[in-house]
Amino acid sequence: MSSYKSIIKSSGIIGLVQIFQILFGLIRNKAIAVVVGTKGFGVWGLYQTYIEMVTAFSSLGIDKSGIREIAKNSEDVNLTAKCIYVFRRSLILISLFTATLSILFSKRISNSLFNTEEHYWGIIIVSFVILFNGISSGQISILNGLRDLKGLAISQIIGSSIGSIATIILVLLLGIDGIPIYLFIVGLTAVLSTWFFVRKLHLPTVIPTKKEAQQTLKSLISLGLGFSIAGIIAALTTYLSRVYLSHAFDLNAVGIYQASWTISNLYIGIILTAMGVDFMPRLMKVAGNDFEMNVLVNEQMELGTLVTGIAIVAILIFSPLILQLLYSKEFIVGASIIRWQVLGVGMRVLGFPFSYAIMAKNKPYTYIFVQSIIWFSDYFLLILFSKLIGFNGLGINYFVAYILYILVTWYVCFKLFHFSPSNLLKKIVTISYSFIFIVWAITSFLSEIYCWLFGSIIILIMAFWINNMLKKQMNISVVLILKNKLIGK
C-alpha cells in the first residue's frame, strides 16, 4: 500500500467521527443562532472559550501523552492496567481541583467574561463540564491507545447526537439562560457514552506501587508538557481575543466572529484531526532518519493541500449563503471575516506537519515557541487591525499570523532535518493557491450572482484537476474508494 493510501485509509474512521460531530454541532449552532440570535451566540462563544481554556490548563497534556503510553504497553496487560489506573485518576483529580476553583471564583470569572456578575450561576454549571471533559478525554485516550477505534467512533457519535437533541429542547424552552445547562448535558453525555465503551473492554484493575505510579505520572507529564503548554497558550489567547471583542465591540461581534471562525475551520478541521491520528506514529518510526522525515512531511503537505484547496475555494464563494443556512441572516456580515480567515486556514494546512515533526524530534520547548508565535501574533494583530480598520479588519489577523507561523516553522524544520519541499509539493501549492487567490479576487470585486457563477465553474475545473493529480501522482482513485465504501470493503 502506498503512503498516500495509508494516510487515506487510517484517517477514514476518525474523519467519519469528525463529520458526525460537526454535523450535530451545526444543528446545535443553528438552534442557538435562530432562537437567541447573535447576542446569544456570543454568550455561548464566551462560555465555550472559557471551558476550552480551563480544560487545557487542567489536562496538562496527559490526555495526549496517555495515548502513547497506553499504546506502547498495550501488549502487556499488567503494564497497561497500571498505566490506565494512574492515567485515569490523575486526570480526574486534576479536573476536579480545577472545577472546584472555577466554582469558588465564579463571580469574578463572570465579571471578567461578561462585564457583570449575573452569569455566575452559569459559570458554576459549566465548571462541572470541565470535570466531565477531563473524564471523557481520559476515556477517549484509552479507546484510542488500545486501538478500539470502532468503540471510539460510536461513543462520540452517540454523545454528540444525544447532546444535540437536549440542546435544541433546552434552548427552545429556556433561551439564553439554557446555554450553560445545555453545555452541562453535552459534557455528561460524552462521559456516559465513552464510559460504556471503555467498560466493554473489561480492563482489569491493577494498582501500581507508589514508585511505579510516580514513574508513570512523570512520564505522562513530561510527554504531554509540550502539547499542554501550547494548548494553554492557544486557549488563553482565544479567551482573551473573545473578551477583547466583547469589550471593544459587543456580544454580537463575538457571536459573528465565533461563527465565522467555526465555518472557516470546519472541513479543514476534519482533515487535520483525521490525518493527525495517523501522522505522529508514522513520524516517530523515522524520527532518526532526516531523509525519511522529509519524505513523510512532504507527502502529508501534498495530500493535505490537495484535498483542502477546493473546500477553501467553496467557502470563499458561498460564505454569505453558508452563514445564513447554518446560522441566520444576522450573521451574513461575517462573510468578510471568513474570507480572510479561510486564507489563514490554508496556511494552517501547510504548517501542521511541521508542528508534528518538531514534536517527533523531541523538541517540546521549540514546539511551545512556534505555537506561541501563531497564537500571540493572532491576538495582538486582532487588536491592531480592529483599531486600524474596525469590524471589517477582523479576520486579517488570522491570515497574517499564519504566514509568520509558516516562515518560522519552515526555518526550524530546515534546521532540524533539512526540510526541502518536493517538486510535487511546489506544483500543488502553486496551482491550488492560484485558484484560491483568483476566487478571492472575484469575491472582492464582483456581485454575489457573478461570484457564484464564475466560482462554480472554477470549482468544477479544480475538482477535475484534483482527481487527475490523485490518480496520476498518488495512485488514488476517488471513484474506486467511494465504490468500495458503498459495497462495504
Secondary structure as GFF3:
##gff-version 3
##sequence-region A 1 489
A	DSSP	alpha_helix	3	59	.	.	.	ID=ss1
A	DSSP	alpha_helix	62	72	.	.	.	ID=ss2
A	DSSP	alpha_helix	77	104	.	.	.	ID=ss3
A	DSSP	alpha_helix	106	114	.	.	.	ID=ss4
A	DSSP	alpha_helix	120	145	.	.	.	ID=ss5
A	DSSP	alpha_helix	149	174	.	.	.	ID=ss6
A	DSSP	three_ten_helix	175	178	.	.	.	ID=ss7
A	DSSP	alpha_helix	179	199	.	.	.	ID=ss8
A	DSSP	alpha_helix	210	248	.	.	.	ID=ss9
A	DSSP	alpha_helix	251	264	.	.	.	ID=ss10
A	DSSP	alpha_helix	266	285	.	.	.	ID=ss11
A	DSSP	alpha_helix	290	326	.	.	.	ID=ss12
A	DSSP	three_ten_helix	329	334	.	.	.	ID=ss13
A	DSSP	alpha_helix	335	360	.	.	.	ID=ss14
A	DSSP	alpha_helix	364	388	.	.	.	ID=ss15
A	DSSP	three_ten_helix	391	393	.	.	.	ID=ss16
A	DSSP	alpha_helix	396	417	.	.	.	ID=ss17
A	DSSP	alpha_helix	423	445	.	.	.	ID=ss18
A	DSSP	alpha_helix	448	473	.	.	.	ID=ss19
A	DSSP	alpha_helix	478	486	.	.	.	ID=ss20
###
